[in-house]
Amino acid sequence: MEIFGIKIGKKSAQEKIGITPDDASWVEEDMAILLKAIGYPSPDQLAYTSRLFPKSVYQKSFTASFFIEELLNLLGASHLHIEQVVYEDYSGMNIIPYAQLSEYVEAYVEELEEGRSYRIYISKRVTTNEFRLRAVICEEIVRIQFGIFERGDSQSAEEVNAFAARIYMIYLGLGCFINDAQNLVSLEYQAGIQSRRTYGPLLPKEVFAYALGLFAYLANDKEANWIKMFKTEIQLEFEKVMVYLSKFWPEELSLNKSNQKNILYFELDKAWDLYTEEKYSQAIELQSAQVPQIKDPICLARVLNNLGYFRLADGDIEGSILDFHEAISHDSTFPFAHDNLGFAYLLKGELEKANSFLETAMSLNGNDPAYSCRNKAHYYQLLGDMDQSLDYYKRAFAINTPVDYLYHLYGKFLIAYGEQALGEKYVKKETRKVNFEIK
């Protein structure tokens, strides 16, 4: 597997610091994003000590809730309410072949109240080792802080997300927790197959040490006495990094004009915020300007899908169809683009073309079942099959996840069904303004 130009488990071809220019660029961009967002880091690398974590250290056994509370205080995020739940995933049972464990999830996050309250679900197997548990909690809290707690659409995308979260951990001074966890390697037998079990996808030592070097420079702490807490191979790589940075410190980390691409992710979020505020024309303008900057086809497909959805919300059905088609051309397995394209064709009255895209969306992994059911309900209503339409509306509501225009469409359905008063009540419940004609 190759991530950032490095083949995991093999040495990089570059001898000086063991990290390729592409690797360096990726880490620098992440550091620049954080520099833009929160300023320069503290020179202290947080260690699990009684000075920093008095409640946690003095417990007879490690208590995640105390650790979370103290970590949030240290990170200046005490406004967040975070609880944790341990779940049993059965992956430790010998009856499960190791091949099925390659994409196991150690933890995931549920957002209870946006920007305020979250629940971290932690696999029971993680709780068997305190070092790993602390690192996983740190990573999930960092994901929450920077809005990357939703998992990637593929294994490789999730690994990039995990690596990004760990780069952010280093920036916040949590590198010691990564080091502790990555130092854990145990040999186990799963279904008779010897396997190497480690802390998730390991952050390559080259990338790890380079990020630590940038942290030391940004924190104006080039002596970096905290490096003694890291394992030997990281210390040795770090020495090479510091020699390299003394000659080639990347000035673009100051976010000058030549480095504006580093804040692309913030601009993407800004476009979505404009959409949620129903400032559609502004969202379209900003998102359109971002499209030429994106080279990764998976990311480009998602941005084009968003752009199409913004146009659809603004009433530009023809424009949205072009965007959705282009999104699918970059990633044919992206279910949301198929679903959105199907809905756009429903709005044009091209029912069978619409249904082909809806069926594809429902067959793909990662689709939104409530949204798909809403679209199928409208499809059957336009066909005149009110019973099938009602059945799909019931399914959409039963899934109980928010779906744009569901109340409006269902209200119109009820009115067409003869339930005028009830239908009007549902139409009034719709929270988003409808700028296109519902046939």
C-alpha positions as CSV (number, residue, x, y, z in Angstrom):
1,M,0.0,0.0,0.0
2,E,1.3,3.4,-0.9
3,I,0.4,6.5,1.1
4,F,1.9,10.0,0.5
5,G,4.5,8.4,-1.8
6,I,5.7,6.0,0.9
7,K,5.2,2.3,0.6
8,I,4.2,1.3,4.1
9,G,6.7,-1.1,5.6
10,K,9.4,0.0,3.2
11,K,12.0,2.7,3.3
12,S,11.6,5.8,1.2
13,A,14.0,6.2,-1.7
14,Q,15.1,9.6,-0.4
15,E,18.1,9.1,1.9
16,K,18.5,12.5,3.6
17,I,15.5,12.4,5.8
18,G,13.6,9.4,4.5
19,I,10.6,11.4,3.3
20,T,9.7,12.3,-0.3
21,P,8.8,15.8,-1.5
22,D,5.2,14.8,-1.8
23,D,5.2,13.5,1.8
24,A,6.7,16.8,3.0
25,S,4.2,18.8,1.0
26,W,1.3,16.9,2.5
27,V,2.5,17.4,6.1
28,E,3.3,21.0,5.5
29,E,-0.2,21.7,4.1
30,D,-1.8,20.2,7.2
31,M,0.4,22.2,9.5
32,A,-0.4,25.3,7.5
33,I,-4.1,24.7,7.8
34,L,-3.8,24.5,11.6
35,L,-1.5,27.5,11.7
36,K,-4.3,29.4,9.8
37,A,-6.9,28.1,12.2
38,I,-5.4,28.4,15.7
39,G,-2.0,30.0,15.5
40,Y,1.4,28.7,16.7
41,P,1.6,25.6,18.9
42,S,2.7,25.3,22.5
43,P,6.3,24.0,22.9
44,D,5.2,21.4,25.4
45,Q,4.6,17.8,24.3
46,L,1.9,16.5,26.6
47,A,2.9,13.4,28.5
48,Y,0.7,11.2,30.8
49,T,1.9,12.6,34.1
50,S,0.3,13.5,37.4
51,R,1.1,17.1,36.8
52,L,-1.0,17.2,33.6
53,F,-3.6,14.5,34.4
54,P,-3.9,14.3,38.2
55,K,-7.4,12.8,38.3
56,S,-6.6,10.1,35.7
57,V,-3.1,9.1,37.1
58,Y,-4.3,8.7,40.7
59,Q,-7.1,6.3,39.8
60,K,-6.5,2.6,40.7
61,S,-7.4,1.8,37.1
62,F,-7.5,4.0,34.0
63,T,-10.8,5.9,33.7
64,A,-11.6,7.3,30.3
65,S,-14.1,9.9,31.5
66,F,-11.5,11.6,33.7
67,F,-8.9,11.5,31.0
68,I,-11.3,13.1,28.5
69,E,-12.2,15.8,31.0
70,E,-8.5,16.6,31.7
71,L,-7.5,16.4,28.0
72,L,-10.3,18.8,27.0
73,N,-9.1,21.3,29.6
74,L,-5.5,21.1,28.4
75,L,-6.6,21.6,24.8
76,G,-8.8,24.6,25.7
77,A,-11.9,22.7,24.6
78,S,-13.7,22.4,27.9
79,H,-16.9,23.7,26.2
80,L,-17.3,20.4,24.5
81,H,-19.3,17.7,26.2
82,I,-17.9,14.3,25.3
83,E,-19.0,10.9,26.7
84,Q,-17.7,7.5,25.8
85,V,-19.3,4.1,25.4
86,V,-17.6,0.8,25.0
87,Y,-19.1,-1.6,22.5
88,E,-18.4,-5.3,21.8
89,D,-17.4,-5.9,18.2
90,Y,-16.5,-9.6,18.5
91,S,-13.4,-9.2,16.4
92,G,-11.2,-10.9,19.1
93,M,-13.0,-14.2,18.6
94,N,-10.9,-16.9,16.8
95,I,-13.8,-17.9,14.6
96,I,-13.4,-14.6,12.7
97,P,-10.8,-14.9,9.9
98,Y,-8.0,-12.2,10.1
99,A,-8.8,-11.2,6.5
100,Q,-12.0,-9.7,7.7
101,L,-10.2,-7.6,10.3
102,S,-8.2,-5.5,7.9
103,E,-10.7,-2.6,8.0
104,Y,-11.7,-2.8,11.7
105,V,-12.8,0.4,13.4
106,E,-11.3,1.1,16.8
107,A,-13.6,4.0,17.6
108,Y,-16.2,6.2,16.0
109,V,-18.1,9.4,16.9
110,E,-21.8,10.3,17.2
111,E,-22.6,14.0,17.1
112,L,-25.4,14.6,19.6
113,E,-25.5,18.4,19.4
114,E,-23.4,20.2,16.7
115,G,-20.4,21.9,18.0
116,R,-21.2,21.0,21.6
117,S,-22.0,17.4,22.5
118,Y,-20.5,14.1,21.2
119,R,-20.3,10.5,22.1
120,I,-17.2,8.4,21.3
121,Y,-17.9,4.7,20.8
122,I,-14.8,2.6,21.6
123,S,-14.2,-1.0,20.7
124,K,-13.9,-3.3,23.7
125,R,-10.7,-4.7,22.4
126,V,-9.0,-1.2,22.5
127,T,-9.8,-1.0,26.3
128,T,-7.5,-3.9,27.0
129,N,-4.4,-1.7,26.7
130,E,-4.2,1.7,28.3
131,F,-1.6,3.1,25.9
132,R,-3.7,2.3,22.9
133,L,-6.9,3.5,24.6
134,R,-5.4,6.9,25.4
135,A,-4.2,7.4,21.9
136,V,-7.5,6.4,20.4
137,I,-9.3,8.9,22.7
138,C,-6.9,11.7,21.8
139,E,-7.4,11.0,18.1
140,E,-11.2,11.0,18.3
141,I,-11.2,14.3,20.3
142,V,-8.9,15.9,17.7
143,R,-11.2,14.6,14.9
144,I,-14.1,16.3,16.7
145,Q,-12.2,19.5,17.1
146,F,-11.4,19.8,13.5
147,G,-14.5,18.3,12.0
148,I,-13.0,15.1,10.6
149,F,-14.9,12.6,12.8
150,E,-16.9,11.2,9.9
151,R,-15.1,8.2,8.4
152,G,-13.8,8.0,4.9
153,D,-15.7,6.5,2.0
154,S,-13.0,3.9,1.4
155,Q,-10.2,2.2,3.3
156,S,-7.6,4.4,1.7
157,A,-9.6,7.6,2.4
158,E,-10.0,6.6,6.0
159,E,-6.3,6.0,6.3
160,V,-5.6,9.5,5.0
161,N,-8.1,10.8,7.5
162,A,-6.5,8.9,10.3
163,F,-3.0,10.2,9.3
164,A,-4.3,13.7,9.1
165,A,-5.8,13.5,12.6
166,R,-2.4,12.3,13.9
167,I,-0.6,15.1,12.2
168,Y,-3.0,17.4,14.1
169,M,-2.3,15.5,17.3
170,I,1.4,16.3,16.8
171,Y,0.7,19.9,16.2
172,L,-1.3,20.0,19.5
173,G,1.5,18.4,21.4
174,L,0.0,14.9,21.6
175,G,2.7,13.2,19.7
176,C,3.8,11.2,22.8
177,F,0.4,9.4,22.8
178,I,0.9,8.4,19.2
179,N,4.4,7.2,20.1
180,D,3.1,5.1,23.0
181,A,0.5,3.5,20.9
182,Q,2.6,2.8,17.9
183,N,5.2,1.1,20.1
184,L,2.6,-1.6,20.8
185,V,3.0,-4.6,18.6
186,S,1.7,-8.0,19.6
187,L,1.5,-11.3,17.8
188,E,-1.8,-13.1,17.9
189,Y,-3.4,-16.0,16.1
190,Q,-6.7,-15.4,14.4
191,A,-8.4,-18.5,12.9
192,G,-5.0,-20.2,12.8
193,I,-3.3,-17.3,10.9
194,Q,-0.5,-15.4,12.6
195,S,-1.2,-11.7,12.4
196,R,0.6,-8.5,13.4
197,R,-1.8,-6.4,15.5
198,T,-0.9,-2.7,15.9
199,Y,-2.5,0.6,16.6
200,G,-4.6,1.1,13.4
201,P,-2.8,2.1,10.2
202,L,0.7,3.2,11.5
203,L,1.8,6.7,10.8
204,P,5.0,6.2,8.9
205,K,8.1,7.0,11.0
206,E,9.3,9.4,8.3
207,V,6.1,11.4,8.3
208,F,5.9,11.2,12.1
209,A,9.4,12.6,12.6
210,Y,9.0,15.3,9.9
211,A,5.8,16.5,11.6
212,L,7.6,16.6,15.0
213,G,10.4,18.6,13.4
214,L,7.9,21.2,12.0
215,F,6.2,21.3,15.4
216,A,9.6,22.1,17.1
217,Y,10.3,24.9,14.6
218,L,6.8,26.3,14.8
219,A,6.9,26.2,18.6
220,N,10.4,27.8,18.6
221,D,11.6,24.8,20.6
222,K,14.5,23.5,18.5
223,E,16.2,21.8,21.5
224,A,13.1,19.6,21.7
225,N,14.0,17.9,25.0
226,W,10.7,16.0,24.8
227,I,12.1,13.9,22.0
228,K,13.7,11.7,24.7
229,M,10.2,10.3,25.4
230,F,10.0,8.9,21.9
231,K,11.2,5.5,20.8
232,T,14.7,5.2,19.4
233,E,13.8,5.0,15.7
234,I,11.8,8.2,15.9
235,Q,14.6,10.0,17.7
236,L,17.1,9.0,15.0
237,E,14.8,10.1,12.2
238,F,14.1,13.3,14.1
239,E,17.8,14.2,14.2
240,K,18.0,13.9,10.4
241,V,14.8,16.0,10.1
242,M,16.2,18.8,12.2
243,V,19.4,18.9,10.2
244,Y,17.3,19.1,7.0
245,L,15.1,21.8,8.4
246,S,18.0,23.9,9.5
247,K,18.9,24.2,5.7
248,F,15.5,24.0,4.1
249,W,12.9,25.5,6.5
250,P,9.6,25.7,4.4
251,E,8.9,29.4,4.5
252,E,5.5,28.8,2.8
253,L,4.2,27.6,6.2
254,S,3.6,31.3,6.9
255,L,0.7,31.0,4.4
256,N,1.9,33.6,1.9
257,K,0.1,34.0,-1.4
258,S,1.9,31.1,-3.0
259,N,0.4,28.8,-0.4
260,Q,-3.2,29.7,-0.7
261,K,-4.1,26.1,-1.8
262,N,-3.4,25.0,1.8
263,I,-6.6,26.6,3.0
264,L,-8.7,24.9,0.4
265,Y,-10.4,22.7,2.9
266,F,-11.6,25.7,4.9
267,E,-13.0,27.2,1.7
268,L,-14.9,24.0,1.0
269,D,-16.5,24.2,4.5
270,K,-17.3,27.9,4.0
271,A,-19.2,27.0,0.8
272,W,-21.3,24.4,2.7
273,D,-22.0,26.9,5.4
274,L,-23.3,29.4,2.8
275,Y,-25.6,26.6,1.5
276,T,-27.0,25.9,5.0
277,E,-27.7,29.6,5.4
278,E,-29.6,29.4,2.0
279,K,-27.1,31.8,0.4
280,Y,-27.1,29.7,-2.7
281,S,-25.6,32.0,-5.3
282,Q,-22.6,32.8,-3.0
283,A,-22.1,29.1,-2.3
284,I,-22.2,28.3,-6.0
285,E,-19.7,31.1,-6.8
286,L,-17.2,29.9,-4.1
287,Q,-17.5,26.2,-4.9
288,S,-17.1,26.9,-8.6
289,A,-13.9,28.7,-7.9
290,Q,-12.6,25.7,-6.0
291,V,-13.2,23.1,-8.6
292,P,-10.1,23.8,-10.8
293,Q,-7.8,23.6,-7.7
294,I,-8.8,20.0,-6.9
295,K,-6.7,17.2,-8.5
296,D,-7.9,14.1,-6.6
297,P,-10.8,12.5,-8.5
298,I,-12.6,11.3,-5.3
299,C,-12.5,14.7,-3.7
300,L,-13.4,16.3,-7.0
301,A,-16.5,14.1,-7.4
302,R,-17.7,15.2,-3.9
303,V,-17.2,18.9,-4.6
304,L,-19.0,18.7,-8.0
305,N,-21.8,16.8,-6.3
306,N,-22.1,19.6,-3.7
307,L,-22.0,22.2,-6.5
308,G,-24.8,20.4,-8.3
309,Y,-26.8,20.3,-5.1
310,F,-26.3,24.0,-4.5
311,R,-27.6,24.7,-8.0
312,L,-30.5,22.4,-7.5
313,A,-31.4,24.2,-4.3
314,D,-31.2,27.5,-6.2
315,G,-33.6,26.2,-8.9
316,D,-31.0,25.6,-11.7
317,I,-32.0,22.0,-12.5
318,E,-30.2,21.9,-15.9
319,G,-27.0,23.2,-14.3
320,S,-27.2,20.7,-11.5
321,I,-27.6,17.8,-13.9
322,L,-24.3,18.7,-15.6
323,D,-22.5,18.8,-12.3
324,F,-23.9,15.5,-11.1
325,H,-22.9,13.8,-14.4
326,E,-19.4,15.2,-14.1
327,A,-19.2,14.0,-10.5
328,I,-20.1,10.4,-11.6
329,S,-17.5,10.6,-14.3
330,H,-14.8,11.0,-11.7
331,D,-16.3,8.5,-9.2
332,S,-18.9,6.1,-10.7
333,T,-19.5,4.5,-7.2
334,F,-20.5,7.7,-5.4
335,P,-24.1,7.0,-4.4
336,F,-25.1,10.6,-3.5
337,A,-24.3,11.9,-7.1
338,H,-26.6,9.1,-8.5
339,D,-29.4,9.9,-6.1
340,N,-29.1,13.6,-6.7
341,L,-29.1,13.0,-10.5
342,G,-32.1,10.8,-10.2
343,F,-34.0,13.5,-8.3
344,A,-33.0,16.2,-10.8
345,Y,-34.4,14.1,-13.6
346,L,-37.6,13.6,-11.6
347,L,-37.9,17.4,-11.5
348,K,-37.6,17.4,-15.3
349,G,-40.2,14.7,-15.6
350,E,-37.8,12.2,-17.2
351,L,-39.0,9.3,-15.0
352,E,-37.3,6.2,-16.3
353,K,-34.0,7.9,-16.7
354,A,-34.4,9.2,-13.1
355,N,-35.3,5.7,-11.8
356,S,-32.2,4.1,-13.4
357,F,-30.0,6.5,-11.3
358,L,-32.1,5.9,-8.2
359,E,-31.7,2.2,-8.5
360,T,-28.0,2.5,-8.9
361,A,-27.7,4.7,-5.9
362,M,-29.6,2.2,-3.7
363,S,-27.3,-0.6,-4.9
364,L,-24.1,1.2,-3.8
365,N,-22.4,1.2,-0.4
366,G,-22.7,4.4,1.6
367,N,-26.0,5.7,0.2
368,D,-28.5,7.6,2.4
369,P,-31.5,5.2,2.6
370,A,-33.9,7.9,3.8
371,Y,-33.0,10.1,0.9
372,S,-33.3,7.3,-1.6
373,C,-36.7,6.3,-0.2
374,R,-37.9,9.9,-0.5
375,N,-36.8,10.0,-4.1
376,K,-38.4,6.6,-4.9
377,A,-41.6,7.8,-3.2
378,H,-41.7,10.8,-5.5
379,Y,-41.0,8.6,-8.5
380,Y,-44.0,6.4,-7.8
381,Q,-46.2,9.4,-7.1
382,L,-45.3,10.8,-10.6
383,L,-46.1,7.3,-12.0
384,G,-49.5,7.5,-10.3
385,D,-48.8,4.5,-8.0
386,M,-50.0,6.1,-4.8
387,D,-49.7,2.9,-2.7
388,Q,-46.1,2.4,-3.6
389,S,-45.4,6.1,-3.1
390,L,-46.9,6.0,0.4
391,D,-44.9,2.9,1.3
392,Y,-41.7,4.6,0.4
393,Y,-42.6,7.8,2.3
394,K,-43.3,5.6,5.4
395,R,-39.9,4.1,5.0
396,A,-38.2,7.5,4.7
397,F,-39.8,8.8,7.8
398,A,-39.1,5.5,9.7
399,I,-35.4,5.8,9.1
400,N,-35.6,9.1,11.1
401,T,-32.7,11.0,9.6
402,P,-33.0,14.5,8.3
403,V,-33.7,14.8,4.6
404,D,-34.2,18.0,2.7
405,Y,-37.6,18.6,1.2
406,L,-39.1,15.4,2.7
407,Y,-41.9,17.3,4.5
408,H,-42.6,19.4,1.4
409,L,-42.8,16.4,-0.9
410,Y,-44.9,14.4,1.5
411,G,-47.2,17.3,2.0
412,K,-47.7,17.7,-1.7
413,F,-48.3,13.9,-1.9
414,L,-51.0,14.2,0.8
415,I,-52.7,17.1,-1.0
416,A,-52.7,15.0,-4.2
417,Y,-54.1,12.1,-2.2
418,G,-57.0,14.3,-1.1
419,E,-55.7,15.2,2.4
420,Q,-55.6,18.9,1.8
421,A,-55.4,20.2,5.5
422,L,-52.9,17.6,6.6
423,G,-50.8,18.1,3.5
424,E,-50.6,21.8,4.1
425,K,-49.4,21.2,7.6
426,Y,-46.5,19.1,6.3
427,V,-45.6,21.7,3.7
428,K,-45.3,24.3,6.4
429,K,-43.0,22.0,8.4
430,E,-40.4,22.1,5.6
431,T,-37.4,24.1,6.9
432,R,-35.7,24.8,3.6
433,K,-37.1,27.2,1.0
434,V,-38.1,25.3,-2.2
435,N,-36.8,27.2,-5.3
436,F,-37.9,24.6,-7.9
437,E,-41.2,23.3,-9.1
438,I,-42.4,20.0,-7.6
439,K,-44.4,18.2,-10.3
